[in-house]
Amino acid sequence: MVPDSRTFTGMETTILYKCPACDHTVEIKALSQAGFMAAVGAVILAFITFIMVEDPMPWEVSDYLWYLFFVALVFFVPVLTFHPHWKHPVTGEAETSSAKVDFEDESYIEDFKDPVQRSIIKLEKHGFWRGLLTPIIFIVLFLGAAAVIGFINYTFFGN
């Protein structure tokens, strides 16, 4: 498999790998996207768990089925990103003729002016764990800042 092209889809970049012998193509996403989707799924699952546990009525079979569906979805979405990496591992042995087709490539970011797109492309250079921890750290910092502002408001202004 040889990297053929790299495209930005709006929320991520994908690299299209092509077999020189049979022209079979595989689209591979960055591992950090799998971590990001796992973190977002975990936050959504925690929110859904909170909503379903707070319900005063006992759970019915349909409630268990819906919850099982959400849990399966949270695990299934990152596996979709991992599957091409497991099935078609990139060994780095084949030489490529085109530039800017590696997630580690710094020059790919120069084509984008939007800071959100540039941040997404910078995040893709890193692995699964950084993609998993980045949104969680951002949420903790945001909620921590809100708690500090609330504490100051309550302590000093009495509102």
C-alpha positions as a Markdown table, in Angstrom:
| # | Residue | x | y | z |
|---|---|---|---|---|
| 1 | Met | 0.0 | 0.0 | 0.0 |
| 2 | Val | 1.3 | 3.4 | -1.1 |
| 3 | Pro | -0.1 | 6.7 | 0.1 |
| 4 | Asp | -1.9 | 8.3 | -2.8 |
| 5 | Ser | -3.6 | 11.5 | -1.6 |
| 6 | Arg | -4.6 | 13.3 | 1.6 |
| 7 | Thr | -7.9 | 15.2 | 1.8 |
| 8 | Phe | -9.5 | 17.4 | 4.5 |
| 9 | Thr | -13.1 | 16.4 | 4.9 |
| 10 | Gly | -14.1 | 19.2 | 7.2 |
| 11 | Met | -13.5 | 17.6 | 10.6 |
| 12 | Glu | -10.5 | 15.4 | 9.8 |
| 13 | Thr | -8.0 | 14.5 | 7.1 |
| 14 | Thr | -7.9 | 11.1 | 5.5 |
| 15 | Ile | -5.1 | 9.5 | 3.6 |
| 16 | Leu | -6.0 | 7.3 | 0.6 |
| 17 | Tyr | -3.7 | 4.3 | 0.3 |
| 18 | Lys | -3.5 | 2.5 | -3.0 |
| 19 | Cys | -2.1 | -1.0 | -3.8 |
| 20 | Pro | 0.3 | -0.7 | -6.8 |
| 21 | Ala | -0.4 | -4.3 | -7.8 |
| 22 | Cys | -4.2 | -4.5 | -7.8 |
| 23 | Asp | -5.3 | -0.8 | -7.4 |
| 24 | His | -7.2 | -1.6 | -4.2 |
| 25 | Thr | -7.7 | 1.6 | -2.2 |
| 26 | Val | -8.1 | 2.1 | 1.6 |
| 27 | Glu | -9.0 | 5.3 | 3.4 |
| 28 | Ile | -7.2 | 5.7 | 6.7 |
| 29 | Lys | -7.9 | 8.3 | 9.3 |
| 30 | Ala | -5.6 | 9.5 | 12.0 |
| 31 | Leu | -5.5 | 7.6 | 15.3 |
| 32 | Ser | -6.1 | 10.8 | 17.2 |
| 33 | Gln | -9.6 | 11.0 | 15.6 |
| 34 | Ala | -10.4 | 7.6 | 17.2 |
| 35 | Gly | -9.3 | 9.0 | 20.6 |
| 36 | Phe | -11.3 | 12.2 | 20.0 |
| 37 | Met | -14.5 | 10.2 | 19.1 |
| 38 | Ala | -14.0 | 7.9 | 22.1 |
| 39 | Ala | -13.8 | 11.0 | 24.4 |
| 40 | Val | -16.8 | 12.7 | 22.9 |
| 41 | Gly | -18.7 | 9.4 | 23.1 |
| 42 | Ala | -17.8 | 8.9 | 26.7 |
| 43 | Val | -19.0 | 12.4 | 27.6 |
| 44 | Ile | -22.3 | 11.8 | 25.7 |
| 45 | Leu | -22.7 | 8.4 | 27.4 |
| 46 | Ala | -22.1 | 10.0 | 30.8 |
| 47 | Phe | -24.8 | 12.6 | 30.0 |
| 48 | Ile | -27.2 | 9.9 | 28.8 |
| 49 | Thr | -26.4 | 7.8 | 31.9 |
| 50 | Phe | -27.2 | 10.7 | 34.2 |
| 51 | Ile | -30.5 | 11.4 | 32.4 |
| 52 | Met | -31.6 | 7.7 | 32.6 |
| 53 | Val | -30.5 | 7.2 | 36.2 |
| 54 | Glu | -32.3 | 10.3 | 37.4 |
| 55 | Asp | -35.6 | 9.0 | 36.0 |
| 56 | Pro | -37.9 | 8.2 | 39.0 |
| 57 | Met | -39.6 | 5.4 | 37.2 |
| 58 | Pro | -38.1 | 1.9 | 37.1 |
| 59 | Trp | -36.4 | 0.9 | 33.8 |
| 60 | Glu | -38.3 | -1.1 | 31.2 |
| 61 | Val | -36.8 | -3.4 | 28.7 |
| 62 | Ser | -36.9 | -0.7 | 26.0 |
| 63 | Asp | -34.8 | 1.6 | 28.3 |
| 64 | Tyr | -32.2 | -1.1 | 28.7 |
| 65 | Leu | -32.1 | -1.7 | 24.9 |
| 66 | Trp | -31.7 | 2.1 | 24.2 |
| 67 | Tyr | -28.9 | 2.3 | 26.8 |
| 68 | Leu | -27.2 | -0.8 | 25.3 |
| 69 | Phe | -27.5 | 0.8 | 21.9 |
| 70 | Phe | -25.7 | 4.0 | 23.1 |
| 71 | Val | -23.0 | 2.0 | 24.8 |
| 72 | Ala | -22.4 | -0.1 | 21.6 |
| 73 | Leu | -22.4 | 3.1 | 19.5 |
| 74 | Val | -19.7 | 4.6 | 21.8 |
| 75 | Phe | -17.5 | 1.6 | 21.3 |
| 76 | Phe | -18.3 | 1.1 | 17.6 |
| 77 | Val | -17.4 | 4.5 | 16.3 |
| 78 | Pro | -13.7 | 4.5 | 17.3 |
| 79 | Val | -13.4 | 0.9 | 16.1 |
| 80 | Leu | -14.4 | 2.1 | 12.6 |
| 81 | Thr | -11.3 | 4.3 | 12.7 |
| 82 | Phe | -9.1 | 1.5 | 14.1 |
| 83 | His | -10.2 | -1.2 | 11.6 |
| 84 | Pro | -8.2 | 0.0 | 8.6 |
| 85 | His | -5.1 | 0.4 | 10.8 |
| 86 | Trp | -5.5 | -3.2 | 11.9 |
| 87 | Lys | -6.4 | -4.7 | 8.6 |
| 88 | His | -3.9 | -2.7 | 6.5 |
| 89 | Pro | -1.0 | -1.8 | 8.7 |
| 90 | Val | 1.3 | 0.9 | 7.3 |
| 91 | Thr | 4.8 | -0.4 | 7.3 |
| 92 | Gly | 6.6 | 2.6 | 5.8 |
| 93 | Glu | 8.6 | 0.4 | 3.4 |
| 94 | Ala | 7.2 | 1.7 | 0.1 |
| 95 | Glu | 8.5 | 4.9 | -1.3 |
| 96 | Thr | 6.0 | 7.6 | -2.2 |
| 97 | Ser | 6.3 | 10.1 | -5.0 |
| 98 | Ser | 3.7 | 12.6 | -3.7 |
| 99 | Ala | 4.3 | 15.1 | -0.9 |
| 100 | Lys | 2.0 | 15.9 | 2.0 |
| 101 | Val | 0.5 | 12.4 | 2.4 |
| 102 | Asp | 1.7 | 11.7 | 5.9 |
| 103 | Phe | 0.0 | 12.7 | 9.2 |
| 104 | Glu | 3.4 | 13.8 | 10.5 |
| 105 | Asp | 4.0 | 16.2 | 7.6 |
| 106 | Glu | 4.2 | 19.8 | 8.8 |
| 107 | Ser | 3.8 | 21.4 | 5.4 |
| 108 | Tyr | 0.2 | 20.2 | 4.9 |
| 109 | Ile | -1.0 | 22.8 | 7.4 |
| 110 | Glu | 0.2 | 25.7 | 5.3 |
| 111 | Asp | -2.7 | 25.3 | 2.8 |
| 112 | Phe | -5.3 | 26.2 | 5.5 |
| 113 | Lys | -5.9 | 29.7 | 7.0 |
| 114 | Asp | -8.8 | 28.8 | 9.3 |
| 115 | Pro | -7.5 | 28.3 | 12.9 |
| 116 | Val | -10.0 | 25.5 | 13.6 |
| 117 | Gln | -8.8 | 23.5 | 10.6 |
| 118 | Arg | -5.2 | 24.2 | 11.5 |
| 119 | Ser | -5.8 | 22.9 | 15.1 |
| 120 | Ile | -7.5 | 19.8 | 13.8 |
| 121 | Ile | -4.6 | 19.0 | 11.5 |
| 122 | Lys | -2.1 | 19.7 | 14.4 |
| 123 | Leu | -4.0 | 17.3 | 16.6 |
| 124 | Glu | -3.9 | 14.5 | 14.0 |
| 125 | Lys | -0.1 | 14.3 | 14.2 |
| 126 | His | -0.5 | 12.7 | 17.7 |
| 127 | Gly | -1.7 | 9.3 | 18.6 |
| 128 | Phe | -4.8 | 7.9 | 20.2 |
| 129 | Trp | -4.1 | 9.0 | 23.8 |
| 130 | Arg | -3.6 | 12.6 | 23.0 |
| 131 | Gly | -6.8 | 12.6 | 20.9 |
| 132 | Leu | -8.6 | 11.0 | 23.9 |
| 133 | Leu | -7.2 | 13.3 | 26.6 |
| 134 | Thr | -7.4 | 16.7 | 24.7 |
| 135 | Pro | -11.2 | 17.2 | 24.8 |
| 136 | Ile | -11.4 | 15.9 | 28.4 |
| 137 | Ile | -8.7 | 18.3 | 29.6 |
| 138 | Phe | -10.4 | 21.2 | 27.7 |
| 139 | Ile | -13.7 | 20.3 | 29.4 |
| 140 | Val | -12.1 | 20.1 | 32.9 |
| 141 | Leu | -10.4 | 23.5 | 32.3 |
| 142 | Phe | -13.6 | 25.1 | 31.1 |
| 143 | Leu | -15.6 | 23.8 | 34.0 |
| 144 | Gly | -12.9 | 24.6 | 36.5 |
| 145 | Ala | -12.8 | 28.2 | 35.3 |
| 146 | Ala | -16.6 | 28.4 | 35.6 |
| 147 | Ala | -16.3 | 27.1 | 39.1 |
| 148 | Val | -13.7 | 29.6 | 40.1 |
| 149 | Ile | -15.8 | 32.5 | 38.6 |
| 150 | Gly | -18.8 | 31.2 | 40.5 |
| 151 | Phe | -16.9 | 30.9 | 43.8 |
| 152 | Ile | -15.5 | 34.4 | 43.4 |
| 153 | Asn | -19.0 | 35.7 | 42.6 |
| 154 | Tyr | -20.6 | 33.9 | 45.6 |
| 155 | Thr | -17.8 | 34.7 | 48.1 |
| 156 | Phe | -17.1 | 38.4 | 47.3 |
| 157 | Phe | -20.4 | 39.6 | 45.9 |
| 158 | Gly | -22.9 | 37.4 | 47.7 |
| 159 | Asn | -25.0 | 36.6 | 44.7 |
